Amino acid sequence: MTTILLATINARYIHASLGLRWLCANLGELQPEAKLLEFTLDDQAADMAEAILAQQPRILGLGVYIWNALQTQGLVNLLKQIAPDLLIVLGGPEVSHLPLRVDFSQADYLIQGEGELSFARLCRELLAGRRPGEKIITAATPELSQVQLPYQLYSDHDIAHRLIYVEASRGCPFGCEFCLSSLDKRVRSFDLAAFLAALEDLWQRGARTFKFVDRSFNISISNTLAILDFFLVKEPPFHVHFEVVPDHFPQAVQERLQRFPAGSLQLEIGIQTLQPNVAAAIGRRLQLDKIRHNLQFLAKETGAHLHLDLIIGLPGESVEKFGAGLNRLMSWCRGEIQLGILKKLSGTVLNRHDAEHGMVYSSLPPYELLQNDCIPFAHMQALKRMARYWDLVYNSGNFRSTAPLLWPDGDVFRGFSAFSCRLFDQTRATWKIALPRLAELLYHYLVTEKGADPSTVANHLARDILTVKGRVLPPAILAQVTRMPEQAHSLSRPLSRRQDRHAEPKQ
C-alpha cells in the first residue's frame, strides 16, 4: 500500500514531471510512504483511476496544468464516485490563481502557489486525522534554502528515455501581463554549488538532455556563466535547453555560447511582439536594436538552435502589424518561430484590456483568444490554422529549402497566409497530413497557382525530402527532378507512418 500517491497527466511520455519530484523530495519522514505515477493525455480516465486505486493510497496529490485541466477534472470526479474516502489534493498553476475556470469542487483541497512545504504539512495533518477547515490553502513562498532538491528522484529509466527538467532559479524580473511568471518579480536562485553538484550527479548517471525551466536564464550573469562552464567541459554529445531574454547577452556570455558544439544548445527566446506601442501596453520591455543585434549574433556566430516566440492577438496589434513583425524577425535570423495564440490565464491582468479592445477568450483551456477589435473570429480561425501549418512546413525543418519559394518577394506573412488558406481549402484538416501528401500539395500550389518552374520546385523538394533515408517523393514530382541530392537514398521504399513527423495525434 502507498500512503501518498503523487500523480499528473503529462502532455507526452517524454516529459517527466519536475513538479511531482519537488513535492516528493520535500515530504521528509513521509517520503518512504510516497510513490510517483505519471500518465499522458492519451490515457483514459478509467484506466488512470484503476492504476491509482491499485496503489490503495490514502492521499492523492495531482498536478494540474493548462494542458491537463479538463482531463484532471474528469479523473477527480470519477475517483470520487468510486472511492469517496480518498483524499484528493490539487496543486499546480491551473489551480493557483482565481478565478478557477474549471470546476474542481470534487477535490478535497487545493494548494495555491509553490507547494513543496505546504503539501508536506497538509499530509501530516491529514494522516494525523486532522482536517483543515479551509479547502483552498495559500502556500507561503518558501526560501529556496529550505527546499530539498529533487533530482535523485529521476530514475535510471527517466534518464535514459525522457527529458530531464532542472531549475536553477524561480521568478522573473519583468512584468509581461500575459505571463504568470510576472507575478513573482523577485528572481530567487538555488544554492549554486548544490545545484551544480546535482547536475554532476545526473551527468554521472548518464543524463545528456537537460531542459532548464528558469524563465530568464541569462539574468544572473554569474550563475549563467557557472552553468555554461559546467557544460563546456563535458564531452559531447549532449543537449541543453535554456529560456533566455533577448536583450541581455554580455560579452562573457557570448564568448561561451560560441564555444558550444553545434546542436548542443537550444535557446528559447520570447520575442512576442516587435511593435513598441503594443509591447508598452502589456508591460513588456522591448529594445529592438539590442534584440536584432543579439539574434544576428546567435544565428551567425553560434551553433545554437533558436526557438523564437511570437504571439497572435495581443491588444492593439492588428494582423498587418503582426505580419510585419514576422517579416522583420525572419529577416534577422532563420530560427524556429513559434506562432502562438494569446491566452488569458487566471492571475494575470490581461482582463484590463478586454473592454477597450473587445477581447473575447474561450472559456475552456487553454483559454485562447477568439476575437478582438482588430481580428474578427473568422480571421482568427484562419490565423490559428496558419500557425499549425507553419509548424508543419517551416518549423519542422522538412521544407527548409522549399518554403522560401512561398515568399519570393520577402513578404513571409502574406506569402505563407495565402498558402495556408489554400491548404485548408484542399484538406479541411490541420492534423495527420502525411509528409508525401504535404510535399505534393506544396508542389502543386507553387507550380499551378504561383507559376513557379516545375523543375525548380521539384529540385528544392528533392533536397528537402530525399536526403532522409526512407522518404520518397510522389512520382509526378520525382519526374521533374533534374538535380538529385548526393545524399539521396533508395526511392523505392514508401514512407511509413512512424517515419512521418507530421502524422501525430491531436493534443
Secondary structure by P-SEA (a helix, b strand, c coil): cccbbbcccccccccccaaaaaaaaacccccccbbbbbbcccccaaaaaaaaaaacccbbbbbbccccaaaaaaaaaaaaaccccbbbbbbcccccccccccccccccbbbccccaaaaaaaaaaaaacccccccbbbbccccccccccccccccccccccbbbbbbcbbbbcccccccccccccccccccaaaaaaaaaaaaaacccbbbbcccccccaaaaaaaaaaaaaaccccbbbbbbbbcccccaaaaaaaaacccccbbbbbccccccaaaaaaacccccaaaaaaaaaaaaccccbbbbbbbbcccccccaaaaaaaaaaaaaacccccccccccccccccccccccccbbbbbccccccccccccccaaaaaaaaaaaaaaaaccccccccccccccccccaaaaaaaaaaaaaaaaccccccccaaaaaaaaaaaacccccccaaaaaaaaaaaccccccccccaaaaaaccccccccccccccccccccccccccc
